[in-house]
Amino acid sequence: MKRSVAIATLPRDLRVEDAVDLACAADVAFIEERLRRGMSVLVECDKELSLYLYLSIRNHLRRQGGRDKGPRVVVIDGRPRSEEEEGRSNLGRMLIQLTEAIRGSVERTIIVLLHLDVLTTTHTSLTMEAREAIPLLYENPEAVLLGFRDPSFPLPRVIEGVFAVRREIVGVDREVLARVITQREAKAIDADNFDPFALYKYVSGLNPVRLRRLLAGVGLRREALPGRPQAAAVYRELRRQTVSEDFELPNVDLEGDIGGYGEVKRRLREELLDLLARRDQLGSEGEIQALEGLLPRGIIFHGPPGTGKTFFAKAMATAMDATVIIVSGPELKSKWVGESEENLRRVFRRARRAAPAVIVFDEIDAFAHARGTYEGSGVEHSMVNQMLTEMDGFRGSETVFVVGTTNFLESLDGALLRPGRFEFLIEIPAPSADDRRAIVEIYDRKLGLGLSPALQEHLVRRTDGLADRGRGLPFTGDHIYAVCRALKRQALRTGDGTFTSDDIDRALQRKSRAPVILSAAEERVVAYHEAGHALLAMLVEHATPPERISIAADMEGALGYVLRAARARPYAITAADMRADVCVGLGGYCAERLIFGDVSIGAHTDLQQANRIARAMVEEYGMGAETGVRVVIDEGRSGEAVSERRREVIDREVAAILDAERGRAARLLAEARPLLEALAAALMERKVLERADLRSLVGAGKGESDG
């Protein structure tokens, strides 16, 4: 079947009542059948739809066997029916009417509660009328109830328990769309043919009443001329009309606004965006439905904080012309029974109404932990099950996608990670040097900084490694953005748009602290310490060469540092590479011992890092001489128990590596003591030495080790 429909086959005129009959035919038939069987039905739908839906159900009940033979219908709507009721509130009148209907003759009577949600609850608690209505609803088990509830109102479980059946009505089926749009409205989109598939993308979550109101507005537009469709303008207007205040219509270009991350972009395009674009080009309904069955419903973006996981979700939504709702995982949880699941249902309903939409669950691990890994109330499991139920309930034609972001992929419940649910697990790692270079270029262009290639490269080098060593957090695009904004503020403040490497270093210092003033003796210790690192980085085979040395205290948490070049092959690090890092890391300790005959507490971080590397070589990577390929597997409560004897062997291996590399560092520094002293003297004089300065002092060397 072709995707386009001849405009002449569309209705010339259409009432809202007829649109509801057409769009909700299956729902009305379902509800009617249950009512005839004596089952109470709770209908969840938008408030503007409930009256039209009730009228359609009533008409169907009357048609079945004639008006007199159909069941009697009593509507509880609060409208005054006598002078006595005139003075009462609307809720009070509803309660009186309900009491009469329940306690009167209910044989073949259906009691309709058009505003059940208003009668029984507010957003915070039960109404006074609800406290009387609850026992009343349970008083007569023979009463057949038809209740309507707007999903934006919570409903107590005790009220839901009255109803044997619940029917949720969200949106319209795509097959119905060609029957609820008039010829005049279709001609405002295209003069020749109507494409329900293209329109459905923007109206799939609307109820038929809301849909008819929006389409009536489309019909007021001037008709499109032959060969000059107005679809883009119409869809833009519909997009604006269907975005609620808690949704965002993002404008993030995947290529122009996100630097680097080529593999992440490639996978997003190939697995999702290209397929959606192809769907819009297919010519038959069968082909479209086949492709829709292949689309993933959920994606997990995982990686360290600040790497742009939510930004990628917004770029994905922009490419889909979709709205975005960002939901905080912790905020969904509630101490009240059933409320957390209801919060989830509400999010999915709102997203379906604003389709095409992307729901971003930020910190999804807050409620989707792997079972058995935490002690909780159990509501987390119910929330996971509710999320999976909602995702399984999407129509194939609805363009609603779910994105979860997490810093701890391993902590997620396995039920979420099964194929068919969150089908793709895409890592957004800390940006590589090439990624950072692309990010710097984007922000330089957007903010009009005019950074020279040398300064851009300096910022790339300075954002290598960890930004927060205490918590193990790497530099990310957020840090680069913060630096560029700081530079822009500086330019506006000073009126000077020229920058230096010192400006970048200052911008990287995010924590405000009192200036550190070193005595001459302290500065000399720091200078020799950093010179020891830098000299060994140039002398030790397999070590990466230094790019910059500083004792200007321009890095957070360090009186000095050595910035080294990144490894050319970071995924094939050998034992020799790791030994070289241990040796360079001990350079500051050994330099202090050589020059001063003693060591300072400044070597604390170096020693910790050297010990970690040596222990990882033995315990994790099978690089020990005695232990060989036998490694420690997840030592701890759920892992391998390590005997005392084996622990002694491991400690002996670690000590051997550290002793050997300390000896190598001490020997090399002693042999090159004149170079060490020249380097320290230049550092005390100039505070900062760049790569070119190092080459002029000690010849072409080799690249960070922290002091």
C-alpha positions as CSV (number, residue, x, y, z in Angstrom):
1,M,0.0,0.0,0.0
2,K,1.3,3.5,-0.9
3,R,2.0,5.9,1.8
4,S,0.2,8.9,0.2
5,V,-3.6,9.3,0.0
6,A,-5.5,11.1,-2.7
7,I,-7.1,14.2,-1.2
8,A,-10.4,13.6,-2.9
9,T,-10.9,10.5,-0.8
10,L,-10.7,12.5,2.5
11,P,-13.9,13.8,4.2
12,R,-15.1,17.2,3.3
13,D,-16.2,18.1,6.8
14,L,-15.8,16.4,10.1
15,R,-17.3,16.9,13.6
16,V,-15.3,16.3,16.7
17,E,-17.8,13.6,17.7
18,D,-17.2,11.7,14.5
19,A,-13.5,12.0,14.9
20,V,-13.7,10.5,18.4
21,D,-15.9,7.7,17.1
22,L,-13.3,6.9,14.3
23,A,-10.2,7.2,16.4
24,C,-11.4,5.4,19.5
25,A,-13.6,2.8,17.9
26,A,-11.5,-0.1,19.3
27,D,-11.5,1.5,22.8
28,V,-15.2,2.1,22.8
29,A,-15.9,-1.5,21.7
30,F,-13.7,-2.8,24.4
31,I,-15.3,-0.7,27.1
32,E,-18.9,-1.4,25.9
33,E,-18.3,-5.1,26.0
34,R,-17.0,-5.0,29.6
35,L,-19.8,-2.9,30.8
36,R,-22.4,-5.2,29.3
37,R,-20.7,-8.1,31.2
38,G,-21.2,-6.2,34.5
39,M,-17.5,-5.1,34.9
40,S,-16.6,-1.7,36.2
41,V,-14.2,0.1,33.9
42,L,-11.7,2.9,34.7
43,V,-10.8,5.0,31.6
44,E,-7.6,7.0,31.7
45,C,-7.7,9.8,29.1
46,D,-7.2,13.5,28.8
47,K,-10.0,15.6,30.4
48,E,-11.0,17.2,27.1
49,L,-11.7,13.7,25.7
50,S,-13.7,12.2,28.5
51,L,-17.1,13.8,27.7
52,Y,-16.9,12.9,24.0
53,L,-15.8,9.4,24.8
54,Y,-18.6,8.9,27.2
55,L,-21.1,10.1,24.6
56,S,-19.7,7.6,22.1
57,I,-19.9,4.8,24.6
58,R,-23.5,5.8,25.5
59,N,-24.6,5.8,21.9
60,H,-23.1,2.4,21.3
61,L,-24.9,1.0,24.3
62,R,-28.2,2.5,23.1
63,R,-27.8,1.1,19.6
64,Q,-27.5,-2.4,20.8
65,G,-31.0,-3.6,20.9
66,G,-32.7,-0.2,20.8
67,R,-32.9,2.7,23.2
68,D,-35.4,1.0,25.7
69,K,-33.5,-2.3,25.9
70,G,-30.1,-0.8,26.6
71,P,-28.9,-0.5,30.2
72,R,-29.9,2.6,32.1
73,V,-27.1,5.2,32.4
74,V,-26.8,7.6,35.4
75,V,-24.2,10.4,35.0
76,I,-22.6,11.8,38.2
77,D,-21.4,15.2,37.0
78,G,-22.4,17.6,39.9
79,R,-24.9,19.6,37.9
80,P,-27.8,20.8,40.2
81,R,-31.0,18.8,39.7
82,S,-33.1,20.5,42.3
83,E,-33.3,23.8,44.3
84,E,-31.9,22.0,47.3
85,E,-28.7,21.1,45.4
86,E,-28.3,24.7,44.1
87,G,-26.6,25.9,47.3
88,R,-24.1,23.1,47.5
89,S,-20.6,22.9,46.0
90,N,-20.1,20.9,42.9
91,L,-18.2,18.2,44.7
92,G,-21.0,18.1,47.4
93,R,-23.6,17.6,44.6
94,M,-21.5,14.8,43.0
95,L,-21.4,13.0,46.4
96,I,-25.2,13.3,46.8
97,Q,-25.8,12.0,43.3
98,L,-23.4,9.1,43.8
99,T,-25.1,8.1,47.1
100,E,-28.5,8.1,45.4
101,A,-27.2,6.0,42.5
102,I,-25.4,3.5,44.6
103,R,-28.2,3.0,47.1
104,G,-31.0,3.2,44.6
105,S,-32.0,0.6,42.1
106,V,-28.9,-0.4,40.2
107,E,-30.4,-3.2,38.1
108,R,-29.1,-2.7,34.6
109,T,-27.7,0.7,35.6
110,I,-24.3,2.0,34.7
111,I,-23.0,4.8,37.0
112,V,-20.8,7.2,35.1
113,L,-18.2,9.2,37.0
114,L,-17.1,11.8,34.5
115,H,-14.8,13.5,37.1
116,L,-13.7,10.7,39.3
117,D,-10.3,12.2,39.7
118,V,-11.6,15.6,40.9
119,L,-14.1,14.0,43.3
120,T,-11.6,11.7,45.0
121,T,-8.2,13.3,45.1
122,T,-6.0,16.4,44.9
123,H,-2.3,16.3,44.0
124,T,-1.4,16.0,47.7
125,S,-4.1,14.1,49.5
126,L,-7.7,12.7,49.5
127,T,-10.5,15.2,49.4
128,M,-13.1,15.3,52.2
129,E,-15.6,14.0,49.7
130,A,-13.3,11.1,48.9
131,R,-13.3,9.9,52.5
132,E,-17.1,9.5,52.2
133,A,-17.0,8.2,48.6
134,I,-14.6,5.4,49.1
135,P,-16.8,3.2,51.4
136,L,-19.8,4.2,49.2
137,L,-18.1,2.8,46.1
138,Y,-17.5,-0.5,47.8
139,E,-21.0,-0.6,49.4
140,N,-22.8,-2.2,46.5
141,P,-20.8,-4.9,44.7
142,E,-23.5,-5.1,42.0
143,A,-23.0,-1.5,40.9
144,V,-21.4,-1.1,37.5
145,L,-19.1,1.9,37.3
146,L,-17.6,3.8,34.4
147,G,-15.0,6.2,35.8
148,F,-12.9,8.7,33.9
149,R,-9.6,9.9,35.2
150,D,-7.2,12.4,33.7
151,P,-3.7,10.9,33.9
152,S,-2.3,14.1,35.3
153,F,-4.3,13.5,38.5
154,P,-3.0,10.7,40.9
155,L,-5.7,8.3,42.0
156,P,-5.5,6.3,45.3
157,R,-5.0,2.6,44.9
158,V,-8.1,2.0,47.0
159,I,-10.2,3.8,44.4
160,E,-8.5,1.9,41.5
161,G,-9.4,-1.3,43.3
162,V,-13.1,-0.7,42.7
163,F,-12.6,-1.2,38.9
164,A,-12.1,-4.6,37.4
165,V,-10.8,-3.2,34.1
166,R,-8.6,-0.2,33.3
167,R,-8.2,1.2,29.8
168,E,-5.6,3.9,28.9
169,I,-6.2,6.0,25.8
170,V,-3.2,7.9,24.5
171,G,-2.9,9.3,21.0
172,V,-4.4,7.9,17.8
173,D,-3.4,5.1,15.4
174,R,-1.7,6.0,12.2
175,E,-4.2,4.1,10.2
176,V,-7.0,6.4,11.4
177,L,-5.2,9.6,10.5
178,A,-6.4,9.7,6.9
179,R,-10.1,9.6,8.2
180,V,-9.9,12.4,10.7
181,I,-8.4,15.2,8.5
182,T,-10.5,17.1,6.0
183,Q,-9.7,17.9,2.4
184,R,-9.3,21.6,3.1
185,E,-6.8,20.8,5.9
186,A,-4.9,18.4,3.7
187,K,-4.7,21.0,0.9
188,A,-3.1,23.4,3.3
189,I,-0.2,20.9,3.5
190,D,0.0,19.7,-0.1
191,A,-2.1,20.5,-3.1
192,D,-1.9,17.0,-4.6
193,N,-1.6,14.2,-2.1
194,F,-1.8,13.7,1.7
195,D,1.0,11.9,3.4
196,P,-0.3,10.6,6.8
197,F,3.1,9.0,7.7
198,A,4.8,12.4,7.6
199,L,2.1,14.1,9.6
200,Y,1.7,11.3,12.1
201,K,5.2,11.9,13.4
202,Y,4.1,15.1,15.0
203,V,0.6,14.2,16.2
204,S,0.9,10.6,17.3
205,G,0.4,11.4,20.9
206,L,-2.6,13.7,20.6
207,N,-6.1,12.7,21.6
208,P,-8.7,13.1,18.7
209,V,-10.3,16.2,20.3
210,R,-6.9,18.0,20.6
211,L,-6.0,16.7,17.1
212,R,-9.1,18.1,15.5
213,R,-8.6,21.5,17.1
214,L,-5.0,21.7,15.8
215,L,-6.0,20.5,12.3
216,A,-8.9,23.0,12.2
217,G,-6.2,25.7,12.7
218,V,-4.2,24.2,9.8
219,G,-7.4,24.5,7.7
220,L,-7.4,28.3,8.1
221,R,-4.1,28.5,6.2
222,R,-3.9,29.3,2.6
223,E,-4.1,26.2,0.4
224,A,-0.7,25.0,-1.0
225,L,-0.1,25.6,-4.7
226,P,0.5,22.7,-7.1
227,G,4.1,21.6,-6.8
228,R,4.7,23.9,-3.8
229,P,3.9,22.0,-0.6
230,Q,3.7,23.8,2.7
231,A,4.4,20.7,4.8
232,A,7.6,22.1,6.5
233,A,5.8,25.2,7.7
234,V,2.8,23.3,8.9
235,Y,4.9,20.7,10.7
236,R,6.9,23.5,12.3
237,E,3.7,25.1,13.7
238,L,2.4,21.7,14.9
239,R,5.7,21.1,16.6
240,R,5.5,24.4,18.4
241,Q,1.9,23.7,19.5
242,T,2.6,20.3,20.9
243,V,5.7,21.2,23.0
244,S,4.7,21.7,26.6
245,E,6.6,23.9,29.0
246,D,8.5,21.1,30.7
247,F,9.9,19.9,27.3
248,E,12.8,21.3,25.4
249,L,13.1,21.6,21.7
250,P,16.9,21.4,21.4
251,N,19.1,22.8,18.7
252,V,22.3,20.8,19.0
253,D,24.0,19.8,15.7
254,L,25.7,16.4,16.0
255,E,28.7,17.6,13.8
256,G,28.7,21.4,14.3
257,D,28.3,21.5,18.1
258,I,30.0,18.4,19.3
259,G,33.7,18.1,18.7
260,G,35.5,14.7,18.2
261,Y,33.9,11.4,19.2
262,G,33.8,10.1,15.6
263,E,32.9,6.5,16.6
264,V,30.0,7.6,18.8
265,K,28.6,9.8,16.0
266,R,29.1,7.0,13.5
267,R,27.1,4.5,15.6
268,L,24.3,6.9,16.3
269,R,23.9,7.7,12.6
270,E,24.1,4.1,11.4
271,E,21.9,2.5,14.0
272,L,19.3,5.2,14.4
273,L,19.4,8.5,12.5
274,D,20.0,7.1,9.1
275,L,17.2,4.6,9.5
276,L,14.8,7.3,10.6
277,A,15.8,9.4,7.5
278,R,15.2,6.3,5.3
279,R,11.8,5.8,6.8
280,D,10.8,9.2,5.7
281,Q,11.8,8.3,2.2
282,L,10.1,4.9,1.8
283,G,7.1,4.8,-0.4
284,S,4.9,1.9,0.9
285,E,3.3,1.2,4.3
286,G,4.7,-2.3,4.4
287,E,8.3,-1.1,4.0
288,I,7.8,1.6,6.7
289,Q,6.3,-0.9,9.2
290,A,9.2,-3.4,8.5
291,L,11.8,-0.7,9.2
292,E,10.0,0.5,12.3
293,G,10.3,-3.0,13.7
294,L,14.1,-2.7,13.5
295,L,14.5,0.6,15.3
296,P,15.9,0.5,18.9
297,R,13.7,1.9,21.7
298,G,16.4,2.6,24.2
299,I,20.0,3.6,24.4
300,I,22.4,3.8,27.4
301,F,25.1,6.5,27.3
302,H,27.8,5.6,29.9
303,G,31.0,7.2,30.8
304,P,32.7,9.6,33.3
305,P,30.8,12.8,34.5
306,G,30.9,15.7,32.1
307,T,31.7,13.9,28.9
308,G,28.5,15.1,27.2
309,K,26.1,12.2,27.5
310,T,23.0,14.4,27.8
311,F,24.5,16.7,25.0
312,F,24.6,13.7,22.7
313,A,20.9,12.9,23.6
314,K,20.0,16.4,22.6
315,A,21.9,16.2,19.3
316,M,20.0,13.0,18.6
317,A,16.7,14.7,19.3
318,T,17.6,17.6,17.1
319,A,18.4,15.3,14.2
320,M,14.9,13.7,14.8
321,D,13.1,17.0,15.2
322,A,12.1,15.7,18.6
323,T,11.4,17.3,21.9
324,V,13.5,16.3,25.0
325,I,12.5,15.8,28.5
326,I,15.3,15.3,31.0
327,V,14.3,13.4,34.1
328,S,16.5,13.1,37.2
329,G,16.5,9.5,38.4
330,P,16.6,10.4,42.1
331,E,13.7,12.8,41.8
332,L,11.4,10.0,40.5
333,K,11.6,8.0,43.7
334,S,9.0,8.5,46.3
335,K,8.5,7.1,49.8
336,W,4.8,6.6,49.1
337,V,3.7,3.2,47.8
338,G,3.0,3.3,44.0
339,E,3.9,6.9,43.6
340,S,7.3,6.2,42.0
341,E,5.7,4.0,39.4
342,E,3.1,6.6,38.8
343,N,5.8,9.3,38.3
344,L,7.3,7.1,35.6
345,R,3.9,6.5,33.9
346,R,3.3,10.3,33.9
347,V,6.7,10.9,32.2
348,F,6.0,8.4,29.4
349,R,2.5,9.8,28.9
350,R,3.8,13.4,28.5
351,A,6.5,12.2,26.1
352,R,4.0,10.4,23.9
353,R,1.8,13.5,23.7
354,A,4.8,15.6,22.7
355,A,6.1,13.0,20.2
356,P,8.5,12.8,18.5
357,A,10.3,12.8,21.8
358,V,13.4,11.7,23.6
359,I,13.1,10.9,27.3
360,V,16.5,11.2,29.0
361,F,16.8,9.5,32.4
362,D,19.8,11.2,33.9
363,E,21.5,9.0,36.5
364,I,19.3,6.0,35.6
365,D,21.3,3.9,38.1
366,A,19.6,5.8,40.9
367,F,16.6,3.5,40.6
368,A,17.9,0.7,38.2
369,H,20.6,-0.9,40.3
370,A,21.5,-4.5,39.7
371,R,19.5,-6.7,42.1
372,G,21.4,-7.7,45.2
373,T,23.9,-4.9,45.0
374,Y,22.2,-2.6,47.5
375,E,19.7,-2.5,50.3
376,G,16.6,-0.6,49.5
377,S,12.8,-0.5,49.9
378,G,12.2,-2.6,46.8
379,V,10.5,0.3,44.9
380,E,13.5,0.3,42.6
381,H,12.6,-3.1,41.1
382,S,9.0,-1.9,40.7
383,M,10.3,1.2,38.8
384,V,12.4,-0.9,36.5
385,N,9.5,-3.2,35.7
386,Q,7.2,-0.2,35.1
387,M,9.8,1.4,32.8
388,L,10.0,-1.9,30.8
389,T,6.2,-2.1,30.6
390,E,6.0,1.5,29.3
391,M,8.7,0.8,26.7
392,D,7.0,-2.4,25.5
393,G,3.7,-0.4,25.3
394,F,4.9,1.9,22.6
395,R,3.2,1.7,19.2
396,G,5.8,0.8,16.5
397,S,4.8,3.9,14.7
398,E,5.4,6.3,17.6
399,T,8.7,8.2,17.5
400,V,9.5,8.0,21.2
401,F,13.0,7.0,22.3
402,V,14.4,6.5,25.8
403,V,18.0,7.4,26.7
404,G,19.6,6.5,30.0
405,T,22.8,8.1,31.2
406,T,25.0,6.6,33.9
407,N,28.5,6.9,35.2
408,F,28.3,3.2,36.4
409,L,27.2,0.9,33.7
410,E,28.2,-2.2,35.7
411,S,25.7,-1.2,38.4
412,L,22.6,-1.3,36.2
413,D,19.9,-4.0,36.4
414,G,20.5,-6.7,33.8
415,A,16.8,-6.6,32.8
416,L,17.4,-3.2,31.3
417,L,20.4,-4.3,29.3
418,R,18.7,-7.1,27.4
419,P,18.5,-6.7,23.7
420,G,15.2,-5.2,22.6
421,R,15.1,-2.8,25.5
422,F,18.1,-0.6,25.9
423,E,19.5,-2.2,22.8
424,F,22.7,-0.1,22.5
425,L,25.2,0.6,25.2
426,I,27.4,3.5,23.9
427,E,30.4,4.7,25.9
428,I,31.2,8.4,26.0
429,P,34.7,8.2,27.3
430,A,37.0,11.0,28.4
431,P,38.0,12.9,25.2
432,S,41.2,11.9,23.5
433,A,43.7,14.5,22.3
434,D,42.0,14.6,18.9
435,D,38.6,14.9,20.5
436,R,39.8,17.8,22.8
437,R,41.4,19.5,19.8
438,A,38.1,19.4,17.9
439,I,36.3,20.7,21.0
440,V,38.7,23.6,21.5
441,E,38.2,24.6,17.8
442,I,34.4,24.6,18.2
443,Y,34.4,26.8,21.3
444,D,37.1,29.0,19.9
445,R,34.9,29.6,16.9
446,K,31.7,30.0,18.8
447,L,33.1,32.5,21.4
448,G,35.3,34.3,18.9
449,L,38.4,33.9,21.0
450,G,40.9,33.8,18.1
451,L,43.3,31.4,19.8
452,S,46.4,30.7,17.9
453,P,47.2,27.1,16.9
454,A,50.0,27.1,19.6
455,L,47.6,28.2,22.3
456,Q,44.9,25.7,21.2
457,E,47.6,22.9,21.4
458,H,48.6,24.1,24.8
459,L,45.0,23.8,26.1
460,V,44.8,20.3,24.5
461,R,48.0,19.3,26.3
462,R,47.0,20.8,29.6
463,T,43.7,18.9,29.7
464,D,45.3,15.5,29.4
465,G,45.0,13.1,32.3
466,L,43.0,13.8,35.5
467,A,41.3,17.0,36.5
468,D,40.6,15.8,40.0
469,R,43.1,13.3,41.2
470,G,41.4,12.8,44.5
471,R,38.3,11.4,42.8
472,G,39.9,10.1,39.7
473,L,37.9,12.4,37.3
474,P,39.4,13.1,33.9
475,F,39.4,16.4,32.0
476,T,36.3,16.6,29.7
477,G,34.7,19.0,27.2
478,D,33.1,20.8,30.2
479,H,36.5,21.8,31.5
480,I,37.5,23.1,28.0
481,Y,34.2,25.0,27.7
482,A,34.8,26.5,31.2
483,V,38.3,27.6,30.2
484,C,37.1,29.2,26.9
485,R,34.3,31.1,28.8
486,A,36.9,32.3,31.3
487,L,39.1,33.6,28.5
488,K,36.1,35.4,27.0
489,R,35.2,37.0,30.3
490,Q,38.8,38.1,30.6
491,A,38.7,39.7,27.1
492,L,35.5,41.6,27.9
493,R,36.9,42.7,31.3
494,T,40.3,43.9,30.0
495,G,39.3,44.9,26.4
496,D,42.3,42.9,25.2
497,G,41.6,39.9,23.0
498,T,45.1,38.5,23.1
499,F,45.9,35.5,25.3
500,T,49.0,33.7,26.6
501,S,49.5,30.2,28.0
502,D,49.5,31.7,31.5
503,D,45.9,32.9,30.9
504,I,44.9,29.3,30.0
505,D,46.7,27.9,33.1
506,R,44.9,30.4,35.3
507,A,41.6,29.6,33.8
508,L,42.1,25.9,34.6
509,Q,42.4,26.8,38.3
510,R,38.7,26.4,39.2
511,K,39.2,26.4,43.0
512,S,39.8,29.8,44.6
513,R,42.5,29.6,47.3
514,A,45.0,31.7,49.0
515,P,48.2,32.2,47.0
516,V,51.0,29.8,48.0
517,I,54.2,31.7,48.8
518,L,57.2,29.4,49.0
519,S,60.5,30.3,50.8
520,A,63.6,30.1,48.7
521,A,64.5,26.8,50.3
522,E,61.1,25.3,49.6
523,E,61.1,26.5,46.0
524,R,64.5,24.9,45.5
525,V,63.1,21.5,46.7
526,V,60.2,21.8,44.4
527,A,62.4,22.7,41.5
528,Y,64.7,19.8,41.9
529,H,61.8,17.5,42.5
530,E,60.1,18.4,39.1
531,A,63.5,18.5,37.4
532,G,64.0,14.9,38.5
533,H,60.7,13.8,36.9
534,A,61.4,15.7,33.7
535,L,65.0,14.6,33.2
536,L,64.1,10.9,33.7
537,A,61.2,11.3,31.2
538,M,63.9,12.2,28.7
539,L,66.5,9.6,29.7
540,V,64.4,6.5,30.4
541,E,63.6,4.3,27.4
542,H,59.8,3.8,26.8
543,A,59.0,7.0,28.8
544,T,57.0,9.7,27.1
545,P,58.9,13.0,26.9
546,P,58.1,16.2,28.8
547,E,56.1,19.0,27.2
548,R,56.1,21.5,30.0
549,I,57.5,21.9,33.6
550,S,56.1,24.4,36.0
551,I,56.7,25.4,39.6
552,A,54.3,28.3,39.3
553,A,51.5,26.5,41.3
554,D,49.2,26.9,38.3
555,M,47.6,23.4,38.6
556,E,45.1,22.7,41.3
557,G,46.5,20.7,44.2
558,A,50.1,20.8,42.9
559,L,53.0,23.1,43.8
560,G,54.7,22.0,40.5
561,Y,54.1,19.5,37.8
562,V,55.6,18.0,34.6
563,L,53.2,17.7,31.6
564,R,54.2,14.8,29.4
565,A,53.2,13.8,25.9
566,A,50.4,11.2,25.5
567,R,51.4,7.7,24.5
568,A,51.2,7.0,20.8
569,R,49.8,3.5,21.4
570,P,47.7,3.8,24.6
571,Y,46.0,0.4,24.1
572,A,49.1,-1.7,23.9
573,I,51.1,-0.7,27.0
574,T,53.8,-3.1,27.8
575,A,55.6,-4.1,31.0
576,A,58.5,-1.9,29.9
577,D,56.2,1.1,29.5
578,M,54.8,0.6,33.0
579,R,58.2,0.2,34.5
580,A,59.3,3.4,32.8
581,D,56.3,5.2,34.3
582,V,57.3,3.9,37.8
583,C,60.9,5.0,37.2
584,V,59.8,8.5,36.1
585,G,57.3,8.7,39.0
586,L,60.1,8.1,41.5
587,G,62.3,10.8,39.8
588,G,61.3,13.5,42.2
589,Y,61.9,11.3,45.3
590,C,65.3,10.2,44.0
591,A,66.3,13.8,43.0
592,E,65.5,15.1,46.5
593,R,67.5,12.2,48.0
594,L,70.5,12.9,45.7
595,I,70.7,16.7,46.2
596,F,69.5,17.1,49.8
597,G,70.2,13.7,51.4
598,D,66.5,13.6,52.5
599,V,63.0,13.6,51.1
600,S,59.9,15.8,51.5
601,I,56.3,15.0,51.8
602,G,55.9,16.3,48.2
603,A,56.6,12.8,47.0
604,H,53.5,11.4,48.6
605,T,51.3,11.3,45.4
606,D,54.2,10.0,43.3
607,L,54.8,7.1,45.7
608,Q,51.2,6.2,45.7
609,Q,51.0,6.1,42.0
610,A,54.2,4.1,41.6
611,N,52.9,1.5,44.1
612,R,49.6,1.3,42.2
613,I,51.3,0.7,38.9
614,A,53.7,-1.9,40.4
615,R,50.8,-3.8,42.1
616,A,48.7,-3.7,39.0
617,M,51.6,-5.3,37.1
618,V,51.6,-8.2,39.5
619,E,48.0,-8.6,40.5
620,E,46.2,-7.7,37.3
621,Y,48.4,-8.0,34.3
622,G,50.5,-11.1,35.0
623,M,53.9,-9.3,34.8
624,G,55.5,-10.7,38.0
625,A,58.5,-13.0,37.8
626,E,57.3,-15.4,40.5
627,T,53.5,-15.1,40.2
628,G,53.6,-15.2,36.4
629,V,50.2,-15.4,34.7
630,R,48.4,-16.1,38.0
631,V,46.5,-12.9,38.8
632,V,44.1,-11.9,41.6
633,I,40.5,-12.0,40.4
634,D,38.1,-9.6,42.1
635,E,39.5,-10.0,45.6
636,G,36.9,-9.3,48.2
637,R,33.5,-10.4,49.3
638,S,32.3,-12.0,46.0
639,G,35.7,-12.7,44.5
640,E,38.8,-14.8,45.1
641,A,40.2,-15.3,48.6
642,V,44.0,-14.7,48.5
643,S,46.0,-16.8,51.0
644,E,48.6,-15.2,53.3
645,R,51.4,-17.0,51.6
646,R,50.4,-15.8,48.1
647,R,50.0,-12.3,49.5
648,E,53.6,-12.5,50.7
649,V,54.7,-13.5,47.2
650,I,52.8,-10.7,45.6
651,D,54.2,-8.1,48.1
652,R,57.7,-9.4,47.4
653,E,57.1,-9.0,43.6
654,V,55.8,-5.5,44.0
655,A,58.8,-4.5,46.2
656,A,61.2,-6.0,43.7
657,I,59.8,-3.8,40.9
658,L,59.8,-0.7,43.0
659,D,63.4,-1.3,44.3
660,A,64.7,-2.0,40.8
661,E,63.1,1.2,39.3
662,R,64.2,3.3,42.3
663,G,67.7,2.1,41.7
664,R,67.5,2.9,38.0
665,A,66.2,6.4,38.7
666,A,68.9,7.1,41.3
667,R,71.7,5.8,39.0
668,L,70.5,7.8,36.0
669,L,70.1,11.0,38.0
670,A,73.5,10.6,39.6
671,E,75.1,10.2,36.1
672,A,73.3,13.2,34.7
673,R,73.6,15.4,37.9
674,P,74.9,18.5,35.9
675,L,71.9,18.4,33.7
676,L,69.6,18.0,36.7
677,E,71.2,21.1,38.4
678,A,71.0,23.1,35.2
679,L,67.4,22.2,34.7
680,A,66.5,23.1,38.3
681,A,68.4,26.4,38.1
682,A,66.5,27.4,34.9
683,L,63.2,26.4,36.5
684,M,63.9,28.5,39.6
685,E,64.7,31.5,37.4
686,R,61.9,31.2,34.9
687,K,59.2,29.2,36.8
688,V,57.9,27.6,33.6
689,L,59.8,25.7,30.9
690,E,58.1,24.7,27.7
691,R,59.2,22.0,25.3
692,A,61.4,24.3,23.2
693,D,63.2,25.5,26.4
694,L,63.9,21.9,27.4
695,R,65.4,21.1,24.1
696,S,67.7,24.0,24.2
697,L,68.8,23.1,27.7
698,V,69.3,19.3,27.4
699,G,68.9,18.6,23.7
700,A,66.0,17.0,21.9
701,G,64.3,14.9,24.4
702,K,61.4,12.9,24.7
703,G,56.7,14.0,27.1
704,E,53.1,14.2,32.5
705,S,54.1,13.1,35.7
706,D,52.8,15.0,38.7
707,G,55.0,16.2,41.5
